[in-house]
Structure formats: C-alpha cells, structure tokens
Amino acid sequence: MPRLPAYRRPIFDTVVARVGEPRGFIQVLAGPRQVGKTTVAQQAAAAVELATHYATADEALVFDRDWITAQWQLGRQLARTSGDGGALLILDEVQKIPGWSDVVKLHWDEDGFAGTQLKVMILGSAPLLVQRGLTESLAGRFEVIRLGHWAFAEMHSAFGVSVDEFVFYGGYPGASRLTDDFDRWRRYILDALIETSISRDVLLLNPVMKPALLRQLFGLACEYSGQVLSYNKMLGQLHDAGNATTLAHYVDLLDGAGMITGLQKYSGSTVRRKASSPKLLVRNTALMSAVLGRTFEEARAEAEVWGRLVETSVGTHLLGQDVSLSYWRERDREVDFVVETGASVTAVEVTSGRRKRSLPGIGAFSTAYPGAISHLVGGQGTPLDEFLAKTWTDPA
C-alpha cells in the first residue's frame, strides 16, 4: 500500500482521529477517482488497529440496497466479535446504489438504538452525488472530509516530480510510475480515469440524453482549457445539435465528477455572473495532456499548448484552496483568475510565454475595482514552482 506524503498527513491525521473516537458520526471521504481515498481509509483503520470490513460497489453484481444491507450485516457481526472497541465498515463507491442514503440512515439509526459499536466510513468518487445523498437523508449524522487532486507539493514530496513534470502529468499518484512510457501513461489516463469517470460516475448515475455530446464537451474543455467560450461557440465546435441549457448541465455533471469546471465572470452582480460565458478549466492537467496526445517534449516546445497547461495548473491549484474563483474580462482586457477570500479580492495573471489574444488586464481591473490586490505568477512575479508549492494566502 503506498505511503502518503507528509503534505497530505493532516488529512490522514484527521481521519485517524475521527475513526478513533467513539461512534458518533458517519465519516464521508469524497473526492475524484484515484486521489487516495481508499488508501487513507485503510491506513487509518490500520493505525487505530480496528477490525475492518471493506466493500466496494464497483464490484457489486447487482446495484440495489440489499448489497448495502448484506455488507452492513457483515460489519455488525465483526463488531459483535471484536470487543468493546467495535469495528469499522468501509463502503466504497456507495453512490452507485440507488437510494443508498436512505438505507444507510436506516441501519445507522438501528445500530444507535441497539448500541452496536459499528463505525461507518463512506467513500465516493462522485462528490456531487455523495453530497446530494447526504443532504437528502443523513442530515446531522455525517462529517465530510474532502480529498482533492494531489497538489504539486504532494507530488514533489512523494515522487520527486519537477514543476514542469507536474504541469504536464498532473496530480494522479497512481500514474506517476508510468511517466517514462508516454503511450502507457496516456492509455492509463484515458481508460482508467477519463473513461471510467465518464461511464461510471456520470453516465451510469445521471440521466444523460446525449452521451456523445457530453463526451465531445469534455474533449472540447481539454482543448480549450483556460479559455472563455460562450455556449453558442461551444455548440459551433461540437458535432451534435444541442442547446446552451444542455451544455451547462453537462458541465455541471462533469464538474461533479471532478473532471472539468466552468468559471464564471467576476462581477459585482450575482445575476451577471450566472449569465456570463464560462471559462473552461480542466481540474487536472493529466486529463488535458492525455486528450491532446502530445508528448512532454512536444508540449514543452509549443508555446501555446504549454501556456494553457501552465494557466490550467495555476487554476486547478486555486480550485483546491478555500477561495471563490472566477475570471474577469471587459472588451480586450482580461484577468486570468479573480480570487475572493472574505472581503479580499485578488487579480491573478499568469505569464508563461503564451501569446494571448487579449492584452493583460491587471491595470484595467485595478481601475474598475480600486481595492483589489494584483498578483503575477511567472515572469517577474512569483515563480511558478513557488506559487504551486504553497496554499493560497492573500499577497501583500
């Protein structure tokens, strides 16, 4: 079992502390595929030396609530034979079971009345669907621990990757051992991550009328990551008739699976933000590199491609922070990212040698919003490796 890097230890320590407590809440580990949820859960169980029953719905032959009941009974049996400390039940990919939260609530409440010392941990790779189930049925019974894609500091600590390697290969720890063979690495990302996430976490669990259109949209987001595209322009690039409402819904579904997102334009008006054209952003540059199909050397030599990878890596780093993230554009002036933390607003511009169609907009943004802070990444600003190695703090 791979060891967690020191940078991710706070998450691990939190899980260990929660598992070590008397039965109180259902622990929920939510995050995209292949970010270490199962590793954290199993290492935490081993650290507290708790008898554990682990089961994953990825291997279930029938996706119904009886599967949860069967696993729960095995957990109860383990708890009865394990002394006063009880036992731990880990249910992985539980969002695949229709009505999972209702049956979890039923059994959890039954154990509460019976005094059964069975602790429960739920792992989910479709964070949006997991959250929906929690809020619908399990209010007051759970705590969520969110695990995102691995940051540069984590990948550097665990595998010694350079900043350029991180920009290209992204933050999937399981794929790090494959980077010496680009074709093998790319097939792993395409098959084990992209196809699995789309087919199992999006199409299998949501009503999607046009799956081909959703797949095309994902490919478009990889090609244009870091760029602002109206939904009408997106429709013009795709080979399937659709409408803006459908595309916006598909962006939300892919966002909920941790694959892409659509940043909204910064504005003092919430209504204007919601009505703005989105800035497409892939949530892990590995997805973008795999879809584009260029090798590391080819991407590094092509300024436009490398620039979009660098900008995307900065955006994904900010998405992993406790901030509100958007972009800003007025006519030919644009700011790559606008970061809001409380009352503080910071305009972040990324320089990477990429030729941009619009002129840098930091000055125009500062004029429009005099209280905003300006921050440059790369060039004469904060070096990219230094920026990606730290959590976000408002720059002075």
C-alpha positions in Angstrom: 0.0 0.0 0.0 1.6 3.4 -1.0 2.6 5.7 1.8 1.0 9.1 2.0 3.3 12.1 1.6 3.9 14.4 4.6 2.0 17.1 2.8 -1.2 15.0 3.0 -0.7 13.9 6.5 -3.2 16.4 8.0 -6.0 14.7 6.1 -4.8 11.3 7.3 -4.4 12.5 10.9 -8.0 13.9 10.8 -9.4 10.6 9.5 -7.4 8.7 12.2 -8.7 10.9 14.9 -12.3 10.5 13.7 -12.1 6.8 13.4 -10.5 6.6 16.9 -13.4 8.4 18.5 -16.5 6.6 20.0 -19.3 6.1 17.5 -20.7 9.5 16.7 -20.9 10.3 13.0 -20.6 8.6 9.7 -17.3 9.7 8.1 -17.5 10.6 4.5 -14.4 10.8 2.3 -15.4 12.4 -1.0 -13.2 13.3 -4.0 -12.4 12.4 -7.6 -11.1 9.0 -8.6 -7.5 7.9 -7.9 -6.7 10.6 -5.3 -6.1 8.2 -2.4 -9.4 7.9 -0.6 -9.2 4.1 -0.2 -5.5 4.3 0.9 -6.3 7.0 3.5 -9.2 4.9 4.8 -7.3 1.6 5.0 -4.2 3.2 6.5 -6.4 5.0 9.1 -8.1 1.7 10.1 -4.7 0.0 10.4 -3.3 2.9 12.5 -6.1 2.5 15.2 -5.9 -1.3 14.9 -9.7 -1.5 14.3 -11.3 -4.7 12.9 -12.5 -3.6 9.4 -14.8 -4.8 6.7 -14.2 -3.1 3.4 -16.5 -3.5 0.4 -16.8 -1.6 -2.9 -19.9 -1.1 -5.1 -17.5 -1.1 -8.1 -17.5 -4.9 -7.7 -21.3 -5.3 -7.0 -23.1 -7.5 -9.4 -26.5 -6.0 -8.6 -26.8 -2.3 -7.8 -29.5 -2.4 -5.2 -29.9 -1.6 -1.5 -29.7 -5.3 -0.5 -26.0 -5.0 -1.2 -25.6 -2.4 1.5 -27.6 -4.4 3.9 -25.5 -7.5 3.3 -22.3 -5.6 3.9 -23.7 -3.9 7.0 -24.6 -7.3 8.5 -21.0 -8.4 8.0 -19.9 -5.3 9.7 -22.3 -5.9 12.6 -21.0 -9.4 13.0 -17.4 -8.2 13.1 -18.4 -5.6 15.7 -20.0 -8.2 18.0 -16.9 -10.3 18.0 -14.3 -7.5 18.3 -14.8 -6.5 21.9 -15.6 -3.0 23.3 -13.7 -1.2 20.5 -16.2 -2.4 17.9 -15.5 -2.5 14.2 -15.3 -0.3 11.1 -17.4 -0.7 8.0 -16.0 1.0 4.9 -18.4 1.3 1.9 -16.6 2.4 -1.3 -18.3 3.9 -4.4 -21.6 3.7 -2.5 -23.2 6.5 -4.6 -23.7 3.8 -7.3 -26.5 2.2 -5.2 -29.9 3.9 -5.9 -31.3 5.2 -2.6 -28.1 4.5 -0.8 -28.5 7.3 1.8 -31.9 6.0 2.9 -30.7 2.5 3.7 -27.6 3.8 5.4 -29.7 6.1 7.6 -32.0 3.1 8.5 -29.1 0.8 9.5 -27.2 3.6 11.3 -30.2 4.5 13.4 -30.9 0.8 14.1 -27.3 0.5 15.5 -27.8 3.6 17.6 -30.8 2.2 19.3 -29.2 -1.3 19.7 -25.9 0.1 21.0 -23.9 -1.6 18.2 -20.4 -0.3 18.1 -20.1 -0.2 14.3 -18.4 2.8 12.9 -19.0 3.6 9.3 -16.9 5.3 6.6 -18.3 6.1 3.2 -16.1 6.7 0.2 -17.4 8.3 -3.0 -15.7 9.4 -6.3 -18.7 11.5 -7.5 -18.6 14.3 -4.8 -21.8 16.0 -6.1 -23.9 12.8 -5.9 -22.5 11.9 -2.5 -23.3 15.4 -1.2 -26.8 15.1 -2.6 -27.5 11.9 -0.8 -26.1 13.3 2.5 -28.2 16.4 2.5 -31.4 14.5 1.5 -31.3 11.7 4.1 -28.4 11.9 6.5 -28.6 15.4 8.0 -26.9 15.5 11.4 -25.4 12.1 11.0 -22.2 12.7 9.0 -18.9 14.6 8.7 -17.3 15.2 5.3 -13.6 15.0 4.6 -12.8 16.2 1.1 -9.8 14.9 -0.8 -8.9 16.7 -4.0 -6.3 16.0 -6.7 -2.8 16.0 -5.5 -1.0 19.3 -5.4 2.5 20.0 -6.7 3.9 19.9 -3.2 2.4 16.5 -2.6 3.6 15.0 -5.9 7.1 16.5 -5.4 7.3 15.2 -1.8 6.1 11.7 -2.7 7.6 11.2 -6.2 10.2 14.0 -6.7 8.4 15.4 -9.8 9.7 18.8 -11.1 7.3 21.7 -11.6 7.3 21.1 -15.4 6.5 17.4 -14.9 3.7 18.4 -12.7 2.3 20.9 -15.2 2.2 18.1 -17.8 1.5 14.9 -15.9 -0.8 16.4 -13.3 -1.6 15.2 -9.8 -2.6 11.5 -10.0 -0.2 9.5 -7.7 -1.1 6.1 -9.3 0.1 7.3 -12.8 3.4 8.6 -11.6 5.3 5.3 -12.1 4.2 5.3 -15.8 5.5 8.6 -17.0 8.7 7.1 -18.5 6.4 5.4 -21.1 4.1 8.1 -22.5 1.9 5.8 -24.5 1.3 3.6 -21.5 0.7 6.6 -19.2 -1.7 8.1 -21.7 -3.7 4.8 -22.0 -3.9 4.7 -18.3 -5.3 8.2 -18.0 -7.7 7.7 -20.9 -9.0 4.3 -19.9 -8.7 4.1 -16.1 -9.6 7.7 -15.3 -11.4 9.5 -18.1 -13.5 6.7 -19.5 -14.2 5.2 -16.0 -15.2 8.6 -14.6 -17.5 9.4 -17.5 -19.1 6.0 -17.8 -19.4 5.1 -14.1 -19.6 8.4 -12.3 -21.6 10.5 -14.9 -23.5 8.4 -17.4 -24.4 5.5 -15.1 -25.6 7.7 -12.3 -27.3 10.6 -14.2 -30.0 10.8 -16.9 -28.0 12.0 -20.0 -29.9 12.2 -23.2 -26.9 12.8 -25.4 -23.9 10.9 -24.1 -21.9 11.5 -27.3 -22.4 15.3 -26.8 -21.2 15.1 -23.2 -18.0 13.2 -24.3 -17.4 15.8 -27.0 -17.9 18.6 -24.5 -15.2 17.0 -22.3 -12.8 16.9 -25.2 -13.6 20.5 -26.0 -12.8 21.5 -22.5 -9.4 19.8 -22.7 -8.6 21.5 -26.0 -9.7 25.0 -24.8 -8.8 24.8 -21.1 -8.1 28.3 -19.8 -10.2 30.0 -22.4 -13.6 31.7 -22.3 -16.2 30.2 -24.6 -19.8 31.1 -24.9 -22.2 28.1 -25.0 -23.1 29.2 -28.6 -19.5 29.0 -29.6 -19.2 25.6 -28.0 -22.2 24.4 -30.0 -20.5 25.6 -33.1 -17.4 23.4 -32.3 -19.4 20.2 -31.5 -20.9 17.7 -33.9 -24.2 17.3 -32.2 -27.2 19.5 -32.1 -28.0 20.8 -28.7 -28.7 23.9 -26.7 -27.0 26.1 -24.2 -29.0 24.7 -21.3 -28.0 21.1 -22.1 -24.3 22.1 -22.3 -24.4 24.0 -19.0 -26.0 20.9 -17.4 -23.3 18.6 -18.8 -20.6 21.0 -17.5 -22.1 20.7 -14.0 -22.2 16.9 -14.3 -18.5 16.7 -15.3 -17.7 19.2 -12.6 -19.4 17.0 -10.0 -17.2 14.1 -11.1 -14.1 16.2 -10.6 -13.2 16.4 -14.3 -13.8 20.0 -15.6 -15.4 23.2 -14.4 -16.7 26.4 -15.9 -15.6 29.5 -14.1 -17.9 32.5 -14.1 -17.0 36.1 -14.8 -16.3 38.3 -11.8 -18.8 41.0 -11.4 -20.5 42.9 -8.6 -23.8 41.5 -9.8 -24.5 37.8 -9.0 -27.0 37.8 -11.8 -24.4 38.8 -14.3 -22.0 36.2 -13.1 -24.6 33.4 -13.7 -25.4 34.7 -17.1 -21.7 35.0 -18.3 -19.8 32.8 -20.7 -17.8 30.2 -18.7 -14.1 29.9 -18.7 -13.4 26.2 -19.2 -10.9 24.7 -16.9 -9.8 21.0 -16.6 -9.4 20.0 -13.0 -6.3 18.0 -13.5 -3.8 18.7 -16.3 -3.2 15.0 -16.8 -6.6 14.8 -18.4 -5.7 17.6 -20.8 -2.3 16.2 -21.7 -3.8 12.7 -22.4 -6.6 14.1 -24.6 -4.3 16.4 -26.6 -1.9 13.5 -27.2 1.4 15.4 -27.3 4.4 14.1 -25.5 6.0 16.1 -22.8 8.8 17.3 -25.1 6.3 18.3 -27.8 4.0 20.2 -25.4 7.0 21.9 -23.8 8.2 23.1 -27.2 4.8 24.5 -28.3 4.3 27.9 -26.5 0.5 28.0 -26.9 0.0 24.5 -25.6 2.4 24.9 -22.8 0.9 28.2 -21.8 -2.5 26.7 -21.5 -1.1 23.9 -19.4 0.6 26.3 -17.1 -2.5 28.5 -16.7 -4.6 25.4 -16.1 -2.2 24.2 -13.4 -2.5 27.6 -11.6 -6.3 27.4 -11.9 -6.5 23.9 -10.6 -4.2 24.8 -7.7 -6.5 27.7 -6.8 -9.6 25.5 -7.1 -8.1 23.3 -4.4 -8.0 26.2 -2.0 -10.7 27.6 0.3 -11.5 30.5 -2.1 -14.1 31.7 -4.5 -12.6 31.6 -8.1 -13.7 33.4 -11.2 -12.2 35.3 -14.2 -12.7 38.9 -15.5 -12.9 40.3 -19.0 -14.0 43.6 -20.5 -13.5 44.1 -24.2 -9.9 43.2 -24.9 -8.8 43.3 -21.3 -8.7 40.1 -19.3 -7.6 38.8 -15.9 -6.8 35.1 -15.8 -8.3 34.5 -12.3 -10.0 36.5 -9.6 -9.6 35.1 -6.1 -12.1 36.1 -3.4 -11.4 35.3 0.3 -13.9 37.0 2.5 -13.8 40.7 1.6 -10.4 40.4 -0.1 -10.2 40.4 -3.9 -7.0 39.5 -5.8 -6.5 39.6 -9.6 -4.1 36.8 -10.6 -2.3 37.0 -14.0 -0.3 34.0 -15.3 2.7 34.6 -17.6 4.3 31.6 -19.4 5.4 32.8 -22.8 2.0 32.2 -24.3 0.7 34.8 -26.7 -2.7 36.0 -25.5 -5.3 37.4 -27.8 -6.3 40.0 -25.2 -3.9 42.4 -23.5 -3.1 41.9 -19.8 -6.0 43.3 -17.8 -4.5 43.8 -14.3 -4.4 47.6 -14.7 -7.9 47.8 -16.1 -9.2 45.5 -13.3 -7.5 47.7 -10.6 -9.1 50.7 -12.1 -12.5 49.1 -12.1 -12.0 47.7 -8.6 -9.6 50.0 -6.7 -9.4 47.9 -3.6 -8.3 44.8 -5.4 -4.8 43.3 -5.0 -2.7 42.4 -8.1 -0.6 39.2 -8.2 1.6 37.9 -11.0 2.6 34.3 -11.4 5.7 33.6 -13.5 7.9 36.2 -15.3 8.7 39.0 -12.9 6.2 37.7 -10.4 6.1 34.7 -8.1 7.9 31.7 -9.6 5.5 29.0 -10.7 7.1 26.3 -8.5 6.9 28.6 -5.5 3.3 29.5 -6.2 2.2 25.9 -6.7 4.0 24.7 -3.6 2.0 26.9 -1.2 -1.5 27.2 -0.1 -3.2 30.4 -1.0 -2.7 33.5 1.2 -3.6 37.0 0.2 -0.5 38.5 -1.3 0.6 41.8 0.3 
